[in-house]
Amino acid sequence: MTTEHPPNTIWFLEGFSKEDDFLRTQHPISAEQIITLREVIVPDEDDPWMIYGYNVPLSVWPTVDAILHCGPPDPTLDYQTCAYADE
């Protein structure tokens, strides 16, 4: 695995509703948190820095919260890790 993360990458945890497109929440994720989070949410082999979006099941939420300090989940939302390049 490359030890340096992709430059200008912004990661976040996104909560979203499948019924209401306007109901969304985001929580930032640092590069250091991604390193720990990928032990819980295992990325694809070709995606060590979790650039692709990954589902975050509520069953692992206590561990995710311990890493991200994001608080309790909203049970009406689905959650994914997300990333984009900030220019």
N, C-alpha and C positions, 0 to 999 in steps of 0.2 A: 504494500500500500504506500502511496505517496504520502509523505509526512506533511507537506505543505498543502493547505486547502486551496481550492480554486480562488483566484483573486476576485475581489469585488462581489463575493457571494453573500447573499442574505438568506438566512434560513428562518423559518417560523413554523409554529404549530397552528394550523387553521382548523377551526370548528365551523361547520356549515350545516344548514338544514336542507334536506332534499325537497321539502315542501315549500320553502320560502327562500328565494334567491337572495333576499336582502338581509337575512339573518345569518350573520357571520361574525366570527371572533378570531383574533390573531394574537399569538404570544411569540416574542422573538426567541430565537435559539442561537447561541454563540457557537463558534467552531469547537471550542472545548467541550461544550455540552453535546454536540454532534458526536464527538469521539466516544462519549459514554453512552449516549442514546442508541448508537448502532449496536450495542451489546444487547439491547432489549428489543429494538425494532431492527431486525437483520436486513440490511440492504442487499440488493443484487450484487453478485460478485464483481461486475464491471462498474459498480457505482459506490465506491468506498466512502465518498463524501455526501451521500444521500441527496444527490441533485434531483433524482426522480421523486415523485410523491409516494409516500408509504402510508397505508392505513395504520391508525393507532387504536387498537381495540381497548375498550374500557377495562378488560380483564388485566391489563398491564398498567393501568393508570396510576396506582400507588407508586410504582417504580418511576414512571414518567414524571410524576409530580415531585418526587424526591430529586430528580435530576434538574428539572426545569423550574421548579417552584411556581407552578402555574395554577395551583388551587384545584378545587374539585371540578370535574367535568359537568357540563350541562347534559343530562341524559337524553335531551331531545335533539342533540347535535351528533354528527359524525365528525371524526377528527383524522387529519392527515398531516404528515410533515410536508413542507413545501420549500422550494428554493428558487431564487432567481438571481441573475447577475445585475448588480447595480452599476450603472455606467457612470 
